[in-house]
Amino acid sequence: MSELINGGCLCGEVRYAAPVEPQFQSQCYCRECQYISGGHPNVILGVSAAHSRYTKGQPKAFERPGMNLPAVREFCGQCGTHILSRVPSFPDFVMVKVGTLDDPSIYSGSQSNAQLSDAQTFHHVDPQIAGYKRWPEGM
């Protein structure tokens, strides 16, 4: 396997390692991500689920009830830092939150903006970046 990137939560109780080469870099504007981020899009790296692992501690998980195919959102039970999401329509990937990376400069910028149908009027959406009303198939 290739080199790994490392990250974790604010308090240090949960740590992870993931492949250094993300499959995609994106911003998600869905309402669920707005809740998790405090109102703005979630900035994420899509990395291999098979090659990502927790190296310290175990996160708590949350699935929003009443949704068809809800994302599983994993977070630190101690400090509440949202670490990653597992999205049923992308079973091969985990969506790592860029703010949890030890070196956030690994994120070189969004390649796409997804779930724009949920974007708020106060969100800045760069028109130079590909945008999708919903996640594109097979991304």
C-alpha positions as CSV (number, residue, x, y, z in Angstrom):
1,M,0.0,0.0,0.0
2,S,1.1,3.6,-0.6
3,E,2.0,6.2,2.0
4,L,-0.6,7.2,4.5
5,I,-1.9,10.5,5.7
6,N,-2.8,10.9,9.4
7,G,-5.4,12.9,11.3
8,G,-7.7,12.9,14.2
9,C,-10.0,14.8,16.5
10,L,-9.5,18.0,18.4
11,C,-8.8,16.2,21.8
12,G,-6.6,13.5,20.3
13,E,-8.7,10.6,21.5
14,V,-9.5,9.3,18.0
15,R,-6.8,9.1,15.3
16,Y,-6.8,7.6,11.8
17,A,-4.6,6.8,8.8
18,A,-5.8,6.9,5.2
19,P,-4.2,6.6,1.7
20,V,-2.2,9.7,0.8
21,E,-3.8,9.9,-2.7
22,P,-7.4,10.9,-2.5
23,Q,-9.7,9.7,-5.2
24,F,-11.5,13.0,-5.2
25,Q,-11.6,16.4,-3.4
26,S,-14.9,18.1,-3.0
27,Q,-17.2,20.4,-1.1
28,C,-20.7,19.0,-0.2
29,Y,-23.5,21.5,0.3
30,C,-26.2,19.0,1.5
31,R,-28.2,20.1,4.5
32,E,-26.8,17.2,6.6
33,C,-23.2,18.5,5.9
34,Q,-24.4,22.1,6.8
35,Y,-25.5,20.8,10.2
36,I,-22.2,19.0,10.8
37,S,-20.1,22.0,9.6
38,G,-22.0,24.7,11.4
39,G,-23.6,26.1,8.3
40,H,-21.1,25.9,5.4
41,P,-20.3,23.1,3.0
42,N,-18.2,20.2,4.2
43,V,-14.7,20.1,2.7
44,I,-13.8,16.5,2.1
45,L,-11.3,14.0,0.6
46,G,-12.7,10.8,-0.8
47,V,-10.3,8.1,0.2
48,S,-10.3,4.3,-0.1
49,A,-12.5,2.8,2.6
50,A,-10.5,-0.5,2.4
51,H,-7.2,1.2,3.2
52,S,-8.4,3.6,5.9
53,R,-8.3,2.7,9.5
54,Y,-8.5,4.1,13.0
55,T,-5.2,4.0,14.8
56,K,-6.3,5.2,18.2
57,G,-9.7,5.0,19.9
58,Q,-13.0,4.3,18.2
59,P,-15.5,6.9,17.0
60,K,-19.2,7.1,17.7
61,A,-21.5,6.9,14.8
62,F,-24.7,8.6,13.9
63,E,-27.3,7.9,11.2
64,R,-30.1,10.3,10.7
65,P,-33.4,8.4,11.2
66,G,-36.1,8.5,8.6
67,M,-33.8,9.0,5.6
68,N,-33.5,6.6,2.7
69,L,-29.9,5.5,2.6
70,P,-28.5,7.9,5.3
71,A,-24.8,8.6,5.6
72,V,-23.1,7.2,8.6
73,R,-21.2,10.1,10.3
74,E,-18.4,9.2,12.6
75,F,-17.2,11.5,15.3
76,C,-15.2,11.7,18.5
77,G,-17.4,10.9,21.5
78,Q,-15.2,13.0,23.8
79,C,-14.9,16.3,21.9
80,G,-17.5,15.9,19.1
81,T,-15.1,16.4,16.1
82,H,-16.7,15.1,13.0
83,I,-14.1,12.9,11.4
84,L,-15.6,11.2,8.4
85,S,-18.7,10.0,6.6
86,R,-19.6,6.7,5.0
87,V,-22.1,7.3,2.2
88,P,-24.1,4.3,1.0
89,S,-23.9,5.4,-2.7
90,F,-20.1,5.4,-2.4
91,P,-19.3,2.2,-0.6
92,D,-15.6,2.1,-1.7
93,F,-14.8,5.5,-0.1
94,V,-14.9,7.3,3.2
95,M,-15.3,11.1,3.1
96,V,-12.5,12.4,5.4
97,K,-13.1,15.9,6.8
98,V,-10.1,18.1,5.7
99,G,-10.1,19.9,9.0
100,T,-9.1,16.7,10.8
101,L,-5.9,16.2,8.8
102,D,-2.6,16.7,10.6
103,D,-1.5,18.5,7.4
104,P,-4.6,20.1,5.8
105,S,-2.4,21.5,3.0
106,I,-2.7,18.0,1.4
107,Y,-6.1,19.3,0.2
108,S,-5.2,21.2,-3.0
109,G,-8.7,22.5,-3.6
110,S,-12.1,21.3,-4.6
111,Q,-12.5,19.4,-7.9
112,S,-16.3,19.6,-7.6
113,N,-19.1,21.1,-5.6
114,A,-21.9,18.6,-4.9
115,Q,-25.4,18.8,-3.6
116,L,-25.8,22.4,-4.8
117,S,-29.6,22.1,-4.7
118,D,-29.2,22.6,-0.9
119,A,-26.7,25.5,-1.1
120,Q,-27.7,28.6,0.8
121,T,-27.7,32.2,-0.6
122,F,-24.8,33.1,1.7
123,H,-22.6,30.2,0.4
124,H,-19.8,31.2,-2.1
125,V,-19.9,28.7,-4.9
126,D,-16.9,29.1,-7.3
127,P,-18.3,29.0,-10.8
128,Q,-15.0,27.8,-12.1
129,I,-15.4,24.4,-10.3
130,A,-17.7,21.7,-11.7
131,G,-21.0,21.7,-9.8
132,Y,-23.7,19.1,-9.3
133,K,-27.3,19.5,-8.0
134,R,-26.8,16.0,-6.5
135,W,-23.7,13.8,-6.3
136,P,-22.8,12.6,-9.8
137,E,-23.2,8.9,-10.5
138,G,-19.9,6.9,-10.1
139,M,-17.9,9.8,-8.8
